Every structure is written in structure tokens, then in C-alpha cells.
Amino acid sequence: MATEPLQQLLQQAFPDATELSVEDRTGGGDHFQVTIASPRFEGLPLLEQHRLVNTALAEPLRDGTIHELRIKTKGIR
């Protein structure tokens, strides 16, 4: 899978993000690194921040398009 569809899903879920990137870690199209900085994460525990990202990417996670997902989130004010 190309990174663009994932990027679009995340942009829809986090329209206020000041940083949003999706990187294909292996070149195989199924191992991704996601980095997002959003005010939506401010004050939330890390687990809850990652749950929000997993929810945004629920379909590609469910159908096996994403085999591995590494998430880095940052809360901003």
C-alpha cells in the first residue's frame, strides 16, 4: 500500500495536526511509521493517543493492509 491513502485517513481524523507523516519503513508497503502532532493529544495518556490513531486506520489494520504500525504522537497546545 502506498502511504498516500493512509495519509488521507489521518488528515481526515486529525485536521488540526501541525505535523503528520507516514513513512513506509521497509519499502514493501505494509510496515509503516506514523508521526502526528496534534492538539487533540494534549493531556491524553500515550495509550489513548495511539488508540485514536488506530481508530483512524481501522480499515487498513483490519483487512491486513498494514502488517506493522509504529506510532509516534505529540500533544501540542
VOBA-68634 format. One record per atom (N, C-alpha, C): residue number from 1; residue in one letter; x, y, z. Coordinates in steps of 0.2 Angstrom, whole numbers, plus 5000, padded with zeros to 4 digits. Atoms other than C-alpha are relative to their C-alpha. Layout:
@nr = NUM | rest = A | east = X | north = Y | up = Z
...
END
This chain:
@nr = 1 | rest = M | east = 5004 | north = 4994 | up = 5000
@nr = 1 | rest = M | east = 5000 | north = 5000 | up = 5000
@nr = 1 | rest = M | east = 5004 | north = 5006 | up = 5000
@nr = 2 | rest = A | east = 4997 | north = 4994 | up = 5000
@nr = 2 | rest = A | east = 5006 | north = 5017 | up = 4996
@nr = 2 | rest = A | east = 4998 | north = 5004 | up = 5006
@nr = 3 | rest = T | east = 5002 | north = 4996 | up = 4994
@nr = 3 | rest = T | east = 5007 | north = 5030 | up = 5010
@nr = 3 | rest = T | east = 4995 | north = 5005 | up = 4999
@nr = 4 | rest = E | east = 5005 | north = 4995 | up = 5001
@nr = 4 | rest = E | east = 4995 | north = 5042 | up = 5002
@nr = 4 | rest = E | east = 4993 | north = 4999 | up = 5003
@nr = 5 | rest = P | east = 5007 | north = 5002 | up = 4997
@nr = 5 | rest = P | east = 4979 | north = 5033 | up = 5007
@nr = 5 | rest = P | east = 5000 | north = 5000 | up = 5008
@nr = 6 | rest = L | east = 4999 | north = 4999 | up = 4993
@nr = 6 | rest = L | east = 4985 | north = 5032 | up = 5025
@nr = 6 | rest = L | east = 5000 | north = 5007 | up = 5002
@nr = 7 | rest = Q | east = 4999 | north = 4993 | up = 4998
@nr = 7 | rest = Q | east = 4990 | north = 5050 | up = 5025
@nr = 7 | rest = Q | east = 4993 | north = 5003 | up = 5000
@nr = 8 | rest = Q | east = 5007 | north = 4997 | up = 5001
@nr = 8 | rest = Q | east = 4972 | north = 5055 | up = 5019
@nr = 8 | rest = Q | east = 4996 | north = 4998 | up = 5006
@nr = 9 | rest = L | east = 5004 | north = 5002 | up = 4994
@nr = 9 | rest = L | east = 4964 | north = 5044 | up = 5033
@nr = 9 | rest = L | east = 5002 | north = 5004 | up = 5006
@nr = 10 | rest = L | east = 4997 | north = 4996 | up = 4994
@nr = 10 | rest = L | east = 4975 | north = 5053 | up = 5046
@nr = 10 | rest = L | east = 4998 | north = 5007 | up = 4999
@nr = 11 | rest = Q | east = 5002 | north = 4993 | up = 5001
@nr = 11 | rest = Q | east = 4972 | north = 5070 | up = 5039
@nr = 11 | rest = Q | east = 4993 | north = 5001 | up = 5001
@nr = 12 | rest = Q | east = 5007 | north = 5000 | up = 4998
@nr = 12 | rest = Q | east = 4953 | north = 5067 | up = 5040
@nr = 12 | rest = Q | east = 4999 | north = 5000 | up = 5007
@nr = 13 | rest = A | east = 5001 | north = 5001 | up = 4993
@nr = 13 | rest = A | east = 4955 | north = 5061 | up = 5058
@nr = 13 | rest = A | east = 5003 | north = 5005 | up = 5004
@nr = 14 | rest = F | east = 4996 | north = 4994 | up = 4997
@nr = 14 | rest = F | east = 4967 | north = 5075 | up = 5063
@nr = 14 | rest = F | east = 5001 | north = 5006 | up = 4996
@nr = 15 | rest = P | east = 4999 | north = 4994 | up = 5004
@nr = 15 | rest = P | east = 4963 | north = 5090 | up = 5053
@nr = 15 | rest = P | east = 5004 | north = 5006 | up = 5003
@nr = 16 | rest = D | east = 4996 | north = 4995 | up = 4997
@nr = 16 | rest = D | east = 4972 | north = 5101 | up = 5066
@nr = 16 | rest = D | east = 5007 | north = 4998 | up = 5001
@nr = 17 | rest = A | east = 4993 | north = 5002 | up = 4999
@nr = 17 | rest = A | east = 4988 | north = 5092 | up = 5065
@nr = 17 | rest = A | east = 5005 | north = 5005 | up = 4997
@nr = 18 | rest = T | east = 4994 | north = 4995 | up = 5002
@nr = 18 | rest = T | east = 5004 | north = 5103 | up = 5064
@nr = 18 | rest = T | east = 5005 | north = 4996 | up = 4997
@nr = 19 | rest = E | east = 4995 | north = 5004 | up = 5003
@nr = 19 | rest = E | east = 5014 | north = 5088 | up = 5059
@nr = 19 | rest = E | east = 4997 | north = 4993 | up = 4999
@nr = 20 | rest = L | east = 5003 | north = 5006 | up = 5002
@nr = 20 | rest = L | east = 5008 | north = 5072 | up = 5050
@nr = 20 | rest = L | east = 5004 | north = 4997 | up = 4995
@nr = 21 | rest = S | east = 4996 | north = 5003 | up = 5005
@nr = 21 | rest = S | east = 5019 | north = 5060 | up = 5041
@nr = 21 | rest = S | east = 4999 | north = 4992 | up = 5001
@nr = 22 | rest = V | east = 5000 | north = 5007 | up = 5001
@nr = 22 | rest = V | east = 5018 | north = 5042 | up = 5035
@nr = 22 | rest = V | east = 5006 | north = 4997 | up = 4996
@nr = 23 | rest = E | east = 4993 | north = 5002 | up = 5003
@nr = 23 | rest = E | east = 5034 | north = 5033 | up = 5031
@nr = 23 | rest = E | east = 4999 | north = 4992 | up = 4999
@nr = 24 | rest = D | east = 4999 | north = 5008 | up = 5001
@nr = 24 | rest = D | east = 5035 | north = 5015 | up = 5023
@nr = 24 | rest = D | east = 5007 | north = 4998 | up = 5002
@nr = 25 | rest = R | east = 4994 | north = 5002 | up = 4996
@nr = 25 | rest = R | east = 5048 | north = 5008 | up = 5034
@nr = 25 | rest = R | east = 5005 | north = 4995 | up = 4996
@nr = 26 | rest = T | east = 4997 | north = 5005 | up = 5003
@nr = 26 | rest = T | east = 5053 | north = 4993 | up = 5023
@nr = 26 | rest = T | east = 5000 | north = 5000 | up = 4992
@nr = 27 | rest = G | east = 5001 | north = 4999 | up = 5007
@nr = 27 | rest = G | east = 5048 | north = 4998 | up = 5005
@nr = 27 | rest = G | east = 4995 | north = 4994 | up = 4998
@nr = 28 | rest = G | east = 5004 | north = 5005 | up = 5002
@nr = 28 | rest = G | east = 5036 | north = 4983 | up = 5005
@nr = 28 | rest = G | east = 4993 | north = 5002 | up = 5000
@nr = 29 | rest = G | east = 5007 | north = 4998 | up = 5000
@nr = 29 | rest = G | east = 5020 | north = 4993 | up = 5008
@nr = 29 | rest = G | east = 4996 | north = 4997 | up = 5005
@nr = 30 | rest = D | east = 5005 | north = 5003 | up = 4995
@nr = 30 | rest = D | east = 5014 | north = 4985 | up = 5024
@nr = 30 | rest = D | east = 5003 | north = 5002 | up = 5007
@nr = 31 | rest = H | east = 4997 | north = 4998 | up = 4993
@nr = 31 | rest = H | east = 5026 | north = 4992 | up = 5038
@nr = 31 | rest = H | east = 5001 | north = 5007 | up = 5000
@nr = 32 | rest = F | east = 5001 | north = 4993 | up = 5000
@nr = 32 | rest = F | east = 5023 | north = 5010 | up = 5042
@nr = 32 | rest = F | east = 5002 | north = 5003 | up = 5007
@nr = 33 | rest = Q | east = 4998 | north = 4996 | up = 4994
@nr = 33 | rest = Q | east = 5030 | north = 5023 | up = 5054
@nr = 33 | rest = Q | east = 4995 | north = 5006 | up = 4999
@nr = 34 | rest = V | east = 5004 | north = 4994 | up = 5000
@nr = 34 | rest = V | east = 5017 | north = 5037 | up = 5058
@nr = 34 | rest = V | east = 5002 | north = 5005 | up = 5005
@nr = 35 | rest = T | east = 4998 | north = 4995 | up = 4996
@nr = 35 | rest = T | east = 5021 | north = 5053 | up = 5066
@nr = 35 | rest = T | east = 4995 | north = 5005 | up = 5000
@nr = 36 | rest = I | east = 5006 | north = 4995 | up = 5000
@nr = 36 | rest = I | east = 5007 | north = 5065 | up = 5072
@nr = 36 | rest = I | east = 5001 | north = 5005 | up = 5006
@nr = 37 | rest = A | east = 5001 | north = 4995 | up = 4994
@nr = 37 | rest = A | east = 5007 | north = 5081 | up = 5082
@nr = 37 | rest = A | east = 4994 | north = 5004 | up = 4999
@nr = 38 | rest = S | east = 5007 | north = 4997 | up = 5001
@nr = 38 | rest = S | east = 4990 | north = 5087 | up = 5086
@nr = 38 | rest = S | east = 4998 | north = 5003 | up = 5007
@nr = 39 | rest = P | east = 5003 | north = 4998 | up = 4994
@nr = 39 | rest = P | east = 4981 | north = 5097 | up = 5100
@nr = 39 | rest = P | east = 4996 | north = 4995 | up = 5003
@nr = 40 | rest = R | east = 5005 | north = 5005 | up = 4998
@nr = 40 | rest = R | east = 4969 | north = 5083 | up = 5101
@nr = 40 | rest = R | east = 5004 | north = 4995 | up = 5005
@nr = 41 | rest = F | east = 4996 | north = 5004 | up = 4996
@nr = 41 | rest = F | east = 4983 | north = 5073 | up = 5110
@nr = 41 | rest = F | east = 5002 | north = 5003 | up = 5007
@nr = 42 | rest = E | east = 4998 | north = 4996 | up = 4994
@nr = 42 | rest = E | east = 4986 | north = 5086 | up = 5123
@nr = 42 | rest = E | east = 4997 | north = 4997 | up = 5006
@nr = 43 | rest = G | east = 5003 | north = 5002 | up = 4994
@nr = 43 | rest = G | east = 4983 | north = 5079 | up = 5141
@nr = 43 | rest = G | east = 4998 | north = 4993 | up = 5000
@nr = 44 | rest = L | east = 5002 | north = 5007 | up = 5000
@nr = 44 | rest = L | east = 4979 | north = 5061 | up = 5135
@nr = 44 | rest = L | east = 5006 | north = 4996 | up = 5001
@nr = 45 | rest = P | east = 4995 | north = 5005 | up = 5000
@nr = 45 | rest = P | east = 4989 | north = 5046 | up = 5140
@nr = 45 | rest = P | east = 5002 | north = 4997 | up = 4994
@nr = 46 | rest = L | east = 4998 | north = 5002 | up = 5006
@nr = 46 | rest = L | east = 5000 | north = 5039 | up = 5127
@nr = 46 | rest = L | east = 4996 | north = 4994 | up = 4997
@nr = 47 | rest = L | east = 5004 | north = 5006 | up = 5002
@nr = 47 | rest = L | east = 4989 | north = 5023 | up = 5126
@nr = 47 | rest = L | east = 4994 | north = 5003 | up = 4996
@nr = 48 | rest = E | east = 5006 | north = 4997 | up = 5003
@nr = 48 | rest = E | east = 4974 | north = 5034 | up = 5122
@nr = 48 | rest = E | east = 5002 | north = 5003 | up = 4993
@nr = 49 | rest = Q | east = 4997 | north = 4997 | up = 5006
@nr = 49 | rest = Q | east = 4984 | north = 5044 | up = 5109
@nr = 49 | rest = Q | east = 5000 | north = 4995 | up = 4994
@nr = 50 | rest = H | east = 4999 | north = 5005 | up = 5005
@nr = 50 | rest = H | east = 4988 | north = 5028 | up = 5100
@nr = 50 | rest = H | east = 4994 | north = 4997 | up = 4998
@nr = 51 | rest = R | east = 5006 | north = 5002 | up = 5002
@nr = 51 | rest = R | east = 4971 | north = 5022 | up = 5101
@nr = 51 | rest = R | east = 4996 | north = 5004 | up = 4995
@nr = 52 | rest = L | east = 5003 | north = 4995 | up = 5004
@nr = 52 | rest = L | east = 4965 | north = 5037 | up = 5092
@nr = 52 | rest = L | east = 5003 | north = 4999 | up = 4993
@nr = 53 | rest = V | east = 4997 | north = 5002 | up = 5006
@nr = 53 | rest = V | east = 4977 | north = 5033 | up = 5078
@nr = 53 | rest = V | east = 4998 | north = 4994 | up = 4997
@nr = 54 | rest = N | east = 5003 | north = 5007 | up = 5002
@nr = 54 | rest = N | east = 4972 | north = 5015 | up = 5077
@nr = 54 | rest = N | east = 4993 | north = 5000 | up = 4998
@nr = 55 | rest = T | east = 5007 | north = 4999 | up = 5002
@nr = 55 | rest = T | east = 4954 | north = 5020 | up = 5076
@nr = 55 | rest = T | east = 5000 | north = 5003 | up = 4993
@nr = 56 | rest = A | east = 5000 | north = 4996 | up = 5007
@nr = 56 | rest = A | east = 4958 | north = 5032 | up = 5061
@nr = 56 | rest = A | east = 5002 | north = 4995 | up = 4995
@nr = 57 | rest = L | east = 4998 | north = 5005 | up = 5005
@nr = 57 | rest = L | east = 4967 | north = 5017 | up = 5052
@nr = 57 | rest = L | east = 4997 | north = 4993 | up = 5001
@nr = 58 | rest = A | east = 5003 | north = 5006 | up = 4999
@nr = 58 | rest = A | east = 4955 | north = 5004 | up = 5057
@nr = 58 | rest = A | east = 4999 | north = 4995 | up = 4994
@nr = 59 | rest = E | east = 5002 | north = 5004 | up = 5006
@nr = 59 | rest = E | east = 4950 | north = 4998 | up = 5040
@nr = 59 | rest = E | east = 5007 | north = 4997 | up = 4997
@nr = 60 | rest = P | east = 4994 | north = 5003 | up = 5003
@nr = 60 | rest = P | east = 4968 | north = 4995 | up = 5033
@nr = 60 | rest = P | east = 5004 | north = 4995 | up = 5006
@nr = 61 | rest = L | east = 4997 | north = 5005 | up = 4995
@nr = 61 | rest = L | east = 4973 | north = 4987 | up = 5050
@nr = 61 | rest = L | east = 4996 | north = 4994 | up = 5000
@nr = 62 | rest = R | east = 5004 | north = 5005 | up = 5000
@nr = 62 | rest = R | east = 4958 | north = 4976 | up = 5049
@nr = 62 | rest = R | east = 5001 | north = 4995 | up = 4994
@nr = 63 | rest = D | east = 5000 | north = 5004 | up = 5007
@nr = 63 | rest = D | east = 4960 | north = 4970 | up = 5031
@nr = 63 | rest = D | east = 5007 | north = 4997 | up = 4999
@nr = 64 | rest = G | east = 4994 | north = 5003 | up = 5000
@nr = 64 | rest = G | east = 4978 | north = 4966 | up = 5034
@nr = 64 | rest = G | east = 5005 | north = 5004 | up = 4995
@nr = 65 | rest = T | east = 4996 | north = 4996 | up = 5004
@nr = 65 | rest = T | east = 4985 | north = 4980 | up = 5023
@nr = 65 | rest = T | east = 5006 | north = 5003 | up = 5004
@nr = 66 | rest = I | east = 4995 | north = 4998 | up = 4996
@nr = 66 | rest = I | east = 4995 | north = 4986 | up = 5037
@nr = 66 | rest = I | east = 5002 | north = 4994 | up = 5004
@nr = 67 | rest = H | east = 4997 | north = 5006 | up = 4996
@nr = 67 | rest = H | east = 5006 | north = 4972 | up = 5045
@nr = 67 | rest = H | east = 5003 | north = 5003 | up = 5006
@nr = 68 | rest = E | east = 4996 | north = 4997 | up = 4994
@nr = 68 | rest = E | east = 5016 | north = 4983 | up = 5057
@nr = 68 | rest = E | east = 4999 | north = 5007 | up = 4999
@nr = 69 | rest = L | east = 5001 | north = 4992 | up = 4999
@nr = 69 | rest = L | east = 5012 | north = 5001 | up = 5063
@nr = 69 | rest = L | east = 5004 | north = 5002 | up = 5006
@nr = 70 | rest = R | east = 4996 | north = 4997 | up = 4995
@nr = 70 | rest = R | east = 5024 | north = 5011 | up = 5073
@nr = 70 | rest = R | east = 4997 | north = 5007 | up = 5001
@nr = 71 | rest = I | east = 5003 | north = 4993 | up = 5000
@nr = 71 | rest = I | east = 5016 | north = 5027 | up = 5080
@nr = 71 | rest = I | east = 5004 | north = 5004 | up = 5005
@nr = 72 | rest = K | east = 4997 | north = 4995 | up = 4996
@nr = 72 | rest = K | east = 5024 | north = 5042 | up = 5087
@nr = 72 | rest = K | east = 4995 | north = 5006 | up = 5000
@nr = 73 | rest = T | east = 5005 | north = 4994 | up = 4999
@nr = 73 | rest = T | east = 5012 | north = 5056 | up = 5094
@nr = 73 | rest = T | east = 5003 | north = 5005 | up = 5004
@nr = 74 | rest = K | east = 4997 | north = 4994 | up = 4996
@nr = 74 | rest = K | east = 5015 | north = 5073 | up = 5101
@nr = 74 | rest = K | east = 4993 | north = 5004 | up = 5001
@nr = 75 | rest = G | east = 5005 | north = 4996 | up = 4999
@nr = 75 | rest = G | east = 5002 | north = 5083 | up = 5110
@nr = 75 | rest = G | east = 5003 | north = 5007 | up = 5000
@nr = 76 | rest = I | east = 4998 | north = 4993 | up = 5000
@nr = 76 | rest = I | east = 5003 | north = 5102 | up = 5107
@nr = 76 | rest = I | east = 4995 | north = 5005 | up = 5002
@nr = 77 | rest = R | east = 5005 | north = 4995 | up = 4998
@nr = 77 | rest = R | east = 4995 | north = 5117 | up = 5113
@nr = 77 | rest = R | east = 4998 | north = 5005 | up = 4995
END
